[in-house]
Amino acid sequence: MQHKLKDAPTSWVLDESKLSEDDKTILEYCGFPKKVGMRDAVQVRVKRMRANNGFVDKQVLDLEDYRFLITPKDIAKKQIARYSYNPNDRASAEQMNNVMRTKGYRNYYVDANYIEGFLQDFLSKFSTPKPTPSMLEATEQPEPKKAEKKGLAPAQKGKAKKMYLEESKDAKEIAEALGKDIEVVIDYLKTLK
């Protein structure tokens, strides 16, 4: 995660009409701001793990590890400058690592220009996935299958044979008399010829 601040003054308001109830609950739980002013930035506080007489960054972050605070953009820029270092200067990098070892939180700053993208990334990590159109099509119930055609029982075969050969009844009359599907009766009658 990186700091994302821009000098262009922009404000932002959360559009709750696009959010599900699950999304609203998540944002309320971690204190996500509902609006960001032109001179404000959001401080994203990410909890760090205690280890070796200090703190280290966690590999896997949970929802409980995030907190959000509104701060003035000027203070955000001062904090970024205070906790930044030149990666080419080994001494300043070591000093910054020693300072960060004592910090229980790592702070990132995001202003109104980038907060919408940050919100989408945040919700994609912690919210329940929204179904795509192809997923919705797959959840539609298929038509129930017709029961497979079962053959006639031996007693029914004898009765159907007698009705067909001796009484000269057609397949429809035999199917009604036996209470079977006409296709099953026709399949049996074809074997008699």
Sequence and secondary structure as in RCSB ss.txt:
>XXXX:A:sequence
MQHKLKDAPTSWVLDESKLSEDDKTILEYCGFPKKVGMRDAVQVRVKRMRANNGFVDKQVLDLEDYRFLITPKDI
AKKQIARYSYNPNDRASAEQMNNVMRTKGYRNYYVDANYIEGFLQDFLSKFSTPKPTPSMLEATEQPEPKKAEKK
GLAPAQKGKAKKMYLEESKDAKEIAEALGKDIEVVIDYLKTLK
>XXXX:A:secstr
   B  SS   EE  GGG  HHHHHHHHHHT  SEE TTEEEEEEEE EEETTEEE  SS  GGGEEEEEEEHHH
HHHHHHHT   TT HHHHHHHHHHHHT SEEEEEEETTTHHHHHHHHHHHHS     HHHHHHHS          
   HHHHHHHHHHHHTS   HHHHHHHHT  HHHHHHHHHHH 
